[in-house]
Amino acid sequence: MDKLKNIAVLSSGGDAPGMNAAIRAVVRDAVNNGIGVKGVLRGFNGLIENDLIDMTKNSVSNIVNVGGTILYTARSKMFMTDEGRKMAYQNCLKNNIDAIVIIGGDGSFRGALELSKLGMNVIGIPATIDLDIACTEYTIGFDTAINTAMEGIDRIRDTSTSHVRCSIVEVMGRNAGYIALYTGISTGAEEILIPERKESAMIASIITRLKIAMKKGKRHYIIVNAEGVGNSYELAKELEKETGIETRATVLGYLQRGGSPSCRDRVLASMMGVSSVNALMSGKRNRIIVVKNGMIKDIDIEEGLNMKKNDIDEFVNTTFGVESK
Ligand code: ATP
């Protein structure tokens, strides 16, 4: 095995709080072990355009507590093409890069897998607020995002109670309902609508439950709606028309992505960053750093990407079971 001399690190896809803590850990641990580190700007776009910077221990000072990513991120259309990926690979060779640490979601890992097929060694660190990567129990950014959304819903609940309103709060989650589930449960929402259970968003049954609840004297009715389920403003209009109960929709939107990362995200990101460098130093190739049974491990990238996420069923059965008792 040749000695690892230079690695690169990039962030890709949607930004997530804690990405900076992961970048910092990768850079500091690699440099401490005599490995040179380049930072790639703007995800795969920077790799294609050879937009790389030298990273030192100082270049990651004061970022462990900062949201977003100092390396910026992008969704790269060009990287979806053979031509784009070949250019990216050539730039890796030109910069003497032995391996790349890719911090991002599922899509970024699919891109990483393609790059590995050209010969580059890739290590993925899961970072997405959606918690939608099958091979890991945790993704960097989720904890911060749910706490931010939870605080937002608590505030809406106060005003909703004062006015005796129904409030629909839309949280992020085009295909995954984890943010809605966690925030809905932690705020005591009356309804949680998730893309994996679109049938629970049947308007007729929501109308019935809303009418019964308000008749019983409830002073608020919170519906947490994951964005992939449907338009919250339309739902609010429909509910108000059918029940006569004042109904407002609030879309929390991008504020769920930003902000200083929580303690959990900083710690996990730091551990995953160090684990990625350890994996490379021990000669591993093409892995994803994961949390499995609460422990940090690494698994083959292709195997990880082939896994299907099925824990939402268990989650829904447990939490909705509480409601029905
Ligand atoms: P998030 O889940 O937070 O949105 P993500 O990493 O899943 O993050 P994507 O936009 O899906 O975000 O992927 C990031 C980038 O990875 C894409 O813009 C694209 O450049 C690259 N990518 C995704 N899928 C592939 C693929 N099959 N082949 C090559 N590159 C890909």
Boltz pocket constraint, residues with backbone or C-beta under 6 A from the ligand:
constraints:
  - pocket:
      binder: B
      contacts: [[A, 12], [A, 13], [A, 14], [A, 15], [A, 44], [A, 74], [A, 75], [A, 76], [A, 77], [A, 78], [A, 79], [A, 80], [A, 104], [A, 105], [A, 106], [A, 107], [A, 108], [A, 109], [A, 110], [A, 111], [A, 112], [A, 114], [A, 127], [A, 128], [A, 129], [A, 130]]
      max_distance: 6.0
